[in-house]
Each structure stands twice: as C-alpha cells, then as structure tokens.
C-alpha cells in the first residue's frame, strides 16, 4: 500500500501567484477517471482526514485531494481581502480549471462537500466532467444555513473552535473569515445557482443527511428538478457531514455510482 503523493501546485490567478497543496490518494492504476475532492467552507485537504484514501481504495479508484486558496497549507487570504457573492463561481470557473490543467487532469469525477459541492455543480455546468457526487451542497440560501453559520461565528469567538481549525489550516482566520463573512453578508442572501446548473449533462448523485443542520432536503430536491438525471440519496441519522457520520454507507453508494453506468442503473432499480 502506497501513501499519498504530495505536491504543491503553483498557479497565476487574479493578478498574483498562489500555491495550492494537493495529494494523490487511492489506487494508482485505475481505468476510471480520477476523483477530485472539493472540501467544505471550513475544510481543507487534511480536514477530510482519511476518507478520500479509504473511499478510493474501497472502490479501486484514484483520488486527488487539495486545499482551495485561503485554506489548509495553500496560500492564505490576506486579512484585508473580502470575498464577494461570486466567490464559488470564481473557484469553479477560474481556479479549478487552472488547477486541473496544471496536473493534466481531464474529465474527472468531482466529489464535493457543502460549498465544495456547489463549486462542483458550477464547474460541471461549463466544463466537461465524468460525473458528480455532491454531498450536502447548496444551490440557494436558506434561513437554517444562515442561523447555523451565525452560531459558528459565535463559537469561533467564544470557544476553542479557532484552535481546532488551526490543526487543519496554517492561518485559521483566513479560512474562517473568508467563508463566514460572505455567507453572513446581506448581499449573499439572494445567491442562487438553480438556473445555471440546468445545463449539466453528466451523471449526478446528490447526497444529504436527514439531520443536516446547514440545509434542508430542498437543496438536493432542487438539483433533481434542474438536472433530471440526478439520483438522490437521503441518509438517515446523519448531519451535514455524511463522510464522518455515515462513511461506510456513503463509500458504498457513491462508489457504486461512480464505478459504472450498469451499477448506477441497478442501484436506481433497487430503490424502486
């Protein structure tokens, strides 16, 4: 068994040079396109922990894990820089294509969690991909999301949340403020990508926990209305992070979905 293969990817973006940490995981020899993991709004390469590697090895896949700009050990966001309501669009349409091109990755599977799921959807609406697994994605802003993000701000300022995030981010303020400030900005309340994702033509598995504290099941139902080929997976006894709450189930079902069209059809028939 081989360990992750780490590398830093240098890109020119937005008038500057940024470095993004990345690692290859799973099986090195796989006939399936690589699975690129896109982390959540407070996530990073290390915050996934061992899930990407275990997921890929269980399903005979190769995976690519990385930290977006402002996260993990990638280039941090300067304190004065505020992200705009289009921050996920810019990641999907500018940074992710450049990152994939730098690593010579074409038509990957995208596996995105939360904000990473939204970025995956936006990317697939414009760029060719093999398919999507989006876990607890957002396609519009809900009151429950804003309420939970407000609670996260209080926790960051009054508990040990900052210290816990420092385990996964070289500069935790960069990661937290970038995400928290824009989600709580009144200008962001009208953010909605339903119309944009209607152009997606690849297979989509949209996953959400029944007890997701950051969004209702209307998020993935909206994806299915906009993208008819979407398969939905609702996981019981599961919150916003199915890869932590129900990793075995997610590994089995998402792996089945990725491996082949025949297995996707079989899984749909089994659900009735």
C-alpha positions in Angstrom: 0.0 0.0 0.0 1.4 3.4 -1.0 0.9 6.6 1.0 -0.4 9.8 -0.5 1.8 11.6 -3.1 2.0 15.2 -2.0 2.8 18.2 -4.2 2.3 22.0 -4.4 0.6 23.4 -7.5 1.6 26.9 -8.4 -0.9 29.0 -10.4 -1.3 32.5 -11.7 -4.7 33.8 -10.6 -6.3 37.2 -10.0 -3.0 39.1 -10.7 -1.0 37.0 -8.2 0.8 33.7 -7.9 -0.8 31.2 -5.5 0.2 27.8 -4.3 -2.3 25.0 -3.7 -1.4 21.9 -1.6 -2.5 18.7 -3.2 -2.1 14.9 -2.7 -2.9 11.9 -4.8 -4.6 9.0 -2.9 -6.1 5.6 -3.5 -5.2 3.2 -6.3 -2.5 4.5 -8.7 -3.8 2.2 -11.5 -7.5 2.8 -12.3 -9.4 2.8 -15.5 -11.9 5.2 -14.1 -11.1 9.0 -14.3 -9.7 10.4 -11.1 -12.0 11.6 -8.4 -11.2 15.2 -7.3 -12.4 16.0 -3.8 -13.6 19.5 -3.1 -13.8 20.4 0.6 -16.4 22.4 2.6 -16.3 26.0 3.6 -14.2 25.3 6.7 -12.4 22.3 5.2 -9.0 21.6 3.8 -7.0 18.7 2.4 -6.3 17.4 5.9 -9.8 18.1 7.3 -11.1 15.2 5.1 -8.8 13.0 7.2 -8.6 9.5 5.8 -11.9 9.4 4.0 -10.7 10.2 0.4 -8.0 7.5 0.5 -10.3 4.9 2.1 -13.1 5.7 -0.3 -10.8 5.4 -3.3 -9.2 2.1 -2.1 -12.5 0.6 -1.3 -13.7 1.3 -4.8 -10.5 0.8 -6.8 -10.2 4.5 -7.7 -7.6 7.2 -7.8 -8.3 10.4 -6.0 -6.9 13.9 -5.9 -7.4 15.9 -2.6 -6.4 19.6 -2.3 -7.0 22.8 -0.3 -8.5 25.8 -2.1 -7.0 29.3 -1.9 -7.3 30.5 1.7 -7.4 27.1 3.2 -5.1 24.5 4.7 -1.5 25.0 3.7 -2.4 26.7 0.4 -1.8 30.4 0.0 -3.8 32.2 2.7 -6.2 35.0 2.1 -4.8 38.4 3.3 -6.8 39.9 6.2 -8.0 42.9 4.1 -9.4 40.7 1.3 -13.2 40.1 1.4 -14.7 37.5 -0.9 -17.7 38.6 -2.9 -21.0 36.7 -3.5 -19.4 35.2 -6.7 -16.6 33.5 -4.7 -17.8 30.0 -5.5 -18.3 30.9 -9.2 -14.7 32.1 -9.3 -13.4 28.9 -7.8 -15.5 26.8 -10.2 -14.8 28.8 -13.4 -11.2 30.1 -12.8 -9.2 28.3 -10.1 -10.4 24.7 -10.6 -9.9 24.6 -14.4 -6.4 26.0 -13.9 -5.6 23.6 -11.1 -6.8 20.6 -13.2 -4.9 21.8 -16.2 -1.7 22.1 -14.2 -2.0 18.5 -13.2 -3.1 17.3 -16.6 -6.4 16.1 -15.3 -9.2 15.8 -17.9 -12.9 15.0 -17.4 -12.6 14.0 -13.7 -15.3 12.9 -11.3 -15.9 15.7 -8.8 -16.7 14.8 -5.2 -17.8 17.9 -3.4 -18.9 18.6 0.1 -21.1 21.6 1.1 -19.5 24.7 -0.6 -17.3 22.2 -2.5 -20.5 20.5 -3.8 -21.7 23.9 -5.1 -18.4 24.6 -6.8 -18.6 21.1 -8.4 -22.0 21.9 -9.8 -21.0 25.3 -11.1 -17.9 23.8 -12.7 -19.8 21.0 -14.4 -22.3 23.5 -15.8 -19.5 24.9 -18.0 -16.7 22.2 -18.2 -16.7 18.5 -19.2 -16.6 16.1 -16.3 -17.2 12.4 -16.0 -19.8 12.9 -13.2 -20.6 14.5 -9.9 -21.1 13.3 -6.3 -22.3 16.4 -4.4 -22.7 15.9 -0.6 -24.8 18.5 1.4 -24.5 21.0 -1.5 -26.1 24.5 -1.5 -27.9 25.8 -4.5 -29.7 28.7 -2.7 -29.5 30.3 0.7 -31.9 29.1 3.4 -32.6 30.6 6.9 -31.4 27.4 8.5 -28.0 27.9 6.8 -27.6 31.5 8.0 -28.6 30.6 11.5 -26.1 27.8 11.8 -23.3 30.0 10.3 -24.2 32.7 12.8 -23.7 30.1 15.5 -20.4 29.2 14.0 -19.2 32.8 14.3 -20.2 32.9 18.0 -18.4 29.6 18.5 -15.2 30.9 16.8 -15.2 33.9 19.0 -16.0 32.2 22.3 -14.9 28.6 22.2 -11.8 26.6 21.2 -13.1 26.4 17.5 -10.2 28.5 16.3 -7.7 26.2 18.0 -9.4 23.1 16.4 -9.3 24.7 13.0 -5.6 25.5 13.4 -5.0 21.8 13.2 -6.0 21.9 9.5 -5.2 25.5 8.5 -1.9 27.4 8.6 -3.9 30.5 9.1 -7.4 29.7 10.6 -8.6 33.3 10.4 -8.1 33.2 6.6 -10.3 30.1 6.3 -12.9 31.1 8.8 -13.4 34.7 7.9 -13.4 34.2 4.2 -16.3 31.7 4.5 -18.2 33.2 7.4 -18.1 36.8 6.4 -19.6 36.3 2.9 -22.2 33.8 4.0 -23.5 36.3 6.6 -23.3 39.3 4.2 -26.8 40.6 3.3 -25.8 40.7 -0.3 -25.4 36.9 -0.3 -29.0 36.2 0.7 -30.1 36.3 -3.0 -27.3 33.8 -4.1 -29.0 31.1 -6.2 -27.5 28.8 -8.9 -30.5 26.8 -9.9 -30.8 28.3 -13.4 -27.0 27.9 -14.0 -26.8 24.2 -13.2 -29.7 23.3 -15.6 -27.0 22.9 -18.3 -25.3 20.0 -16.5 -25.5 16.8 -18.7 -23.3 14.4 -16.7 -24.5 11.8 -14.1 -25.1 13.4 -10.7 -25.5 11.8 -7.3 -26.9 14.4 -4.7 -26.5 13.3 -1.1 -27.8 14.8 2.1 -28.3 13.8 5.7 -31.8 13.9 7.1 -30.5 15.9 10.1 -28.3 18.4 8.1 -28.0 21.5 10.3 -26.9 23.7 7.4 -29.7 23.0 4.9 -33.0 21.2 4.2 -33.6 18.4 1.8 -35.0 21.0 -0.6 -31.4 21.7 -1.6 -30.9 18.3 -3.3 -34.5 18.2 -4.5 -33.9 21.4 -6.3 -30.9 19.9 -8.0 -33.1 17.0 -9.2 -35.6 19.4 -10.6 -33.0 21.3 -12.5 -30.9 18.3 -13.6 -33.3 15.4 -14.4 -30.6 12.7 -14.5 -29.8 13.3 -10.8 -30.0 10.4 -8.4 -30.9 11.4 -4.8 -29.5 9.7 -1.7 -31.0 10.8 1.7 -29.1 9.3 4.6 -30.9 8.8 8.0 -29.2 9.6 11.3 -26.8 11.9 9.5 -26.0 15.6 9.7 -24.1 17.9 7.4 -21.0 15.6 7.0 -22.0 12.2 5.8 -18.4 11.2 5.3 -18.0 11.5 9.0 -21.5 10.4 10.2 -22.1 7.5 7.8 -18.8 6.9 5.9 -19.5 3.2 5.1 -22.8 3.9 3.5 -21.5 6.9 1.6 -18.5 4.9 0.4 -20.7 2.1 -0.8 -23.3 4.1 -2.6 -21.1 6.8 -4.1 -18.6 4.1 -5.2 -21.4 2.2 -6.9 -22.5 5.4 -8.6 -19.0 6.2 -9.9 -17.9 2.7 -11.0 -20.2 2.1 -14.0 -23.4 3.0 -15.7 -24.7 -0.5 -15.1 -24.2 -0.2 -11.4 -25.9 3.2 -11.4 -29.0 1.7 -13.1 -29.0 -1.3 -10.8 -28.9 1.0 -7.8 -31.8 3.1 -9.1 -33.9 0.0 -9.8 -33.2 -1.4 -6.3 -34.5 1.8 -4.7 -37.7 1.5 -6.8 
